[in-house]
Amino acid sequence: MERILDFFNVFFISLDGFVHNEIVHHQLGKVIDRIREAGKTLRLLTNNPCYSRESMYAKLQELGFEVTLEEIITPGQVLKLFLKFQRLDKIYFLGNQELRRELLDASVEVTQHEPQAVVVGFDEAISLREIKEAAVFTIKGVPLIATNPDYQFNTYWGVVPSTGIIVNVLEKMTSTRAVCLGKPNPFFFFAALGELPLKKLRCVVIGDNPQTDIVGAHWMRMPAVLVAQHFEYFPAAGDPRNPDLWVQDFEELQEKQVTELMHPDRSFPVLPDGIKVATCGIVLDCKQRVLLALKKGSKDWGLPAGTMEIGETLTGCLQRELREEAEISIDPQSIICRGVFTDPEELVFPKELGKPFQFVVVVYECRALNDKPRPDGEEIRETRFFALDELPSNLFPTHREWIQKLLVANTR
């Protein structure tokens, strides 16, 4: 049996919860030494935007960690790379002076005049005036970019706030979804991999935060190890916050075998912000044709659907969505529930500020009282009735499956 530390050749280790934990950081030093002595690739990851690579390196040296500068990956590095890829070199900036200097050294202009992006890091001196100015630019359509999603970090002095608090305020003020570049964003891991040959790598993520380290690992389809003295597994086996292995410290990890880590049922890779209920209508006209809608920005047709609002019934939601999206009225007496669908592999979609939500979808069959649908012109660009044996090839696969289930049910 091969041990975990011997089997993998690339180790992503999170620093944020371990550096300030006196119980485990001495053990971590031994693990790092073992990995480096074996000639394996090590990447030490931090989501804390207040550290540059150089300042984190100095801190680790002070604590006795034998690492190299190249092994450390910080939000500042990832941010600079992202801005370069997106060709953004003129930004409005909220953050500390160290990150500001990093950006200026990378020829990024920090300005209040027509910025190409609003970049949010963290600094205790960020003012309400700066938040207001950032919101004004964002409302005008300037992209909102955050160094990391974390609300807090643990330090020797206790819990301290972080970027997520400022970002959350700006998202609520502007109804805009920020691009958060820190873990669990895959871009952070790809930046950490750099020029390594991806096809030959066996990677593992070792961290202490289920929300960032473990979700990030699963998003990258990498096995995830949680090192924490206390942890309670989330109820659903497919919850992406559940690690593939939980150990209480690094000494325990050194004895673990690969067979204890690998699980055949990979968890769902993305962590939804919550669960919502939606209705979906298989709306048939007098010729037994089904109503489909084509949303703006989409290439695929789909059944009309919508999220249930506060104070609304499921059937009321269905009727409202059909009126709003297609100007179609239905016979209330014809409404029949054809199924309730909950598979997160198929039903996680962006909603509200672009955040992903897991949906519970109740599918109804019903009869249209008119056969001349009209798109609303805002969310929907085209609506049309299709014969059941002439459905478009670019029909959303899950909706095609639901229609097929209806046909089978009606032939029984």
N, C-alpha and C positions, 0 to 999 in steps of 0.2 A: 504494500500500500504506500502511495506517495503522499507526502505531506504537502499542505497548501503552499508553504513558503518555498518548497522545492519545485513544484509543478509549474507555477506561473512564471512568465519571464518579464511581465510588466506590472508594476504595482502602483496604483493610484492611492495615496494615503492623504486623508484630510488632516489639516493641522489645527483647525479652529478650536475643536473641543479637547485636543490632546496636549497642546503646548502649555495650556494653563491648568492642567490637571496633574498635580504632583504625584498622584497614585500611578498613573500610566505613562507619563512622559519619559521616565527613566527606562521603563520596559520598551517603549517605542524606539529609543536610541539603540538598544541591542538588536531589535528587528531590522532597523535601517542598516546597521553594520553588517548583519548577516546577508541582507539582500545585495548590498553593494559588493561585499567580498565574493559573492557568487557570480558577479559580473552581469547582474540583471538590471533592467531599466527601472528607475525609481522616479516618480513624480509626486512632489509634495504640494498639495493644493490648499489654497486659502481663499475664502470668499470675502475676507475683510478688506474693504477698499482703502483703509487708512494705512496699509503697509505697501511700500514699494517692494520689488524683488530684493533690492539691496538692503533695505531696513529689516525685512524678514530674515534674510541671510545672516545679518549681524545678530539678530535676536537668537536665532538657532545656534550660532557659534557660541554665544554667551551661555546658552543652556547646555552646551557640550555635545551638540549634534554634529557629526562629521558628514556634511553634505556639500554639494557644489551649488553655485549660483544657478546653473542651468537646470537643476532638478526642481527648482521652486517655480510655481505658477501662481501668479497673483491676478486680481481683477484688472489692475492697470495694464498688464501685458495683453490680456485678452481684449480689453477695451480698445487699445491702440491698434491691434490687429483687425478688429471688427470695423473700426472707423476707416482704416486703410482699404479694406475689401469693399466697403460701401462708398468709398471716395467722398468721405465727409471730413473736411479739414477746418471747419468753422463752426464752433459750438457755443451754446450758452451752458455754463457749468455751475453745478452745485456740488461742493465737496471740499476736501481738505487741501492744504497747500502742497503736500507731498504729491498727491495725484495730479494737481494742477501743473506742477513742475514737470512731471512725467509727460504730460500731454504737450506742453510747450516744447520740450526737448524733442518730441516726435513731430514738430512742425504743425501742430494743431493750434489754430487760433482760438482763443477764448474771447468772446465778444458779446455785446448786447445789441449789435446791429445786424439784423437779417441772418441769424444763425441757421445752419443747415440741420442742426439737431439740438435737442435739449438733453444733456448728460447729467445724471443724478448719481452722486456718490454719497458720502456722509461726512458731516462735520458738525460738532456741537454748536458752532457759531452760525449755522444756516438760519437766515431770518425769514420772517413772514413776507417781507418785501421781495426777497429772492424767490420764494415759492410762488408769489403772485405773478412775478415777471415770467417765471418758467411756465406757469399755467396759461398766460396770455399767448406766448409763442406756440404752445401745444394746441390750444384752441384754433389757432390760425393754420394748423396742419403740419407744424414742425414735428418730426418724429421724436418720441420720448424713449430714451435709452437709459437703463439702470445698470450699475456695476454688479449688483447682486440683489436677490429677493429677500434676504434675511431681515427679520425684524429686530433681532438681538444677537449678542454674542456673550459667552461666559468668559470672565477674566478672573485674575486673582482678587480683584476688588469687587466682584459680583457681576450682575447682569448689566450690560450696556446696550443702548439702542443702536440700530443700524439703518441701512438704506431703505429697507422695506417700508418703514413708517412714512418716510417722505414720499416715496413712490405711491403708496396707497392713497395718500392725501391728493396727490396730483391726478391720479386716475379717477378718483371720485369727482374732483373739481372739473375735469375736462372730458369725462366719458371716453377716455382714450386708454388703450392697453399699452403698457410699457414693454419694451424688449428688455428682459432681464438676462444679462450675459453670464452671471455666475452659475455655479451648480444650482439646479440640476440641468441647465441648458446644455445640450450636446455640443454646442460650439466651444464651450469651455474645455471639454474633454478632447475634442479634435485639436484645439490649440495646444493642449498639453502633449498630445501625441507627436505633434510636429512632423518631422520627416520620417518617422519610423515606418517600416514596411508592414502595413496593416494585416496582410494575409498571413503573416508568420507569427503573429502575436497571440499570446494567451494572457489576457488581462484580467485583473481583479481589482475591485474598489474596496478599500478599507476605510470606514468612517464612523462617526459617532452620531450623525444627524439623519434620522429617517427621512425627513422632508427634502433634504438636499442631496446628501451623499448616496443614500440607498435608492431614492427615486432616480437620481442621475445615472446610477449604474444600470438600473433596469431600462431606462430610456435608451442607453447605449447597448443594451443586450449583453451586459457584462454581469458576472456573478458579484454579489454584494455581501460584505461582512460588516456587521455592526459590532463595535467594541464599546460596551456600556455596562456599567455596574447594575443598572436597573432597566428593564424593558418589558413591555407587555405587548404581545403580538396583536395586530389589528384583526378584527373578527373574520373578515373575508380573506380566504387563502390567496386570492388574486390581487390583494391590495399592494400597490407598488412600494409602499413604505415598509413592508415586511422584508427583512433581510433573508438571504439564502442561508446565512449562518449567524447566530448571535453568540458572542463570547463576552465574558466579563472583563477580561484584561488580555494583554498581549502575550503573557506567559501561557495562558490557555490556548491562544491562537497558534502558538508555535508547535503544539502537539496535535493539531487537528489535521485529519486526512482529507484529501480531495473528495472522497466519496461522501463525506459529511456535508460538503458544500453544494455539490451539484444536485439540482432538483429537476425532474422532468417537466413539471408544470411551472413554466415561467410566468411570473406575475405580469399583470397589465402594465405597460411601460409608463403611462402618463398619469399623473395625479390630478383628477378633476377637482375643481373648486367646490363642488357640491352636486346634489342630485335634484333634477327637475322633472316634472310631469308634463308630458305633451300628448296631443291628440293628432291622429293622422286619418285622413278620409279616403276611402276607396269609393269615389263618387261616380255613380253610373247614371247615364241619361236613358231616355226611352228606347234608344237603339242598342243598349247594353255596351256602350262605349265608356271608357274610364277617363276621368279628368286628370291631366298631368300639368305641371307647372315648371317653368324654366326660370330659375332665379338669376338676377343680375350677377355677373362674375362667375357663373357656373356653366359648365359644358354639358351637364347631365340633367335630364328631366327627372322629376320626382313627384310623388303624391303630395297634395297640399297638406301642410302640417303646421302646428304652432304650439307654443308653450302656454300652459294654463296660467291665468292671472289670478291675483288675490280676489276672493269673493266670487269666483266663477266655477261653474260645474264643468265636467268633462265635455258633455254634449253642447253646452253653451259655448265652450272654447272652440269646438269644431265648427259650429255655425258662424261664429264671429270671424274665424280665420277664412272661411270660404267667402264670406261677404267682403272682407277687406282685400283679399288677394285676387279674387276672380269674379266678384259680383255675382256669385252663385247662391241661390237659396235652395234649401233641401226640405224634403218632407219629414217633419219630426217623427212621424209614425214609422218611417222606413229605417230608422237608425238601429243597426244591430252591431254589437261588439263582436269582433272577429279575432281578438287576441290581445294579450299584453306582453310586450317584448322588453327585455331588460339586459341583453348581452352587452357588457361594456366594450367588448372587442369591436362591436358595430355601432354602438350608440353613445360615443363620446364626441361631442361637437363643440366648437367655440360658441360662446353666448355671453352677452354682457361684457363689454370691454375686451372681447376676444378671448376671455378665459375659458378653458374647456370645462364643460359640464357633462356629467353622466345623465342620460335621459331614460326615464321609464316612459315608453310610448304605448298608448292605448289606440288600437286600430279599429276603425268603424267602417262598416259598409252602409251606404245610404243612397237615396234616389234624388237626383237633381230635379228641381221644378222648372228650370230653364236650361237651354243647351247652347247659349251664346256667352261663354265666359269672356271677361275682359280683365287683363292684368292691371294691377294698381299703378304700374309705371315706376314705382319706387323700389320695392323689394323684388317684384316679379316682372319680368320683361315679356313673357309669353305664356299663354294658357291655351290648352286645346284638348278636345276629346279624341281619344284614340280607340280604334277597334281592338278588342282583346287579343286578336291573332295578328295584329300589326303594330305591336308596341315598338317604340324606337330602340335602336341598338344602344344608344347612349342613355339608358335608363338606370338610375341608381340601383345597384345590385340588390340591396336589402329590400327596396320597394318592389322590385320585380319578384322577389321571393314571396312577399306578402300577397301580391296579386295572384300568384300561382296557387298559394294556399287557399285563397278565396275561391278560385275556380274549382279546386279539388273538393272544397266543402260544399259548393253548390251542385256538384254532380252526384253527391251521395244520396 
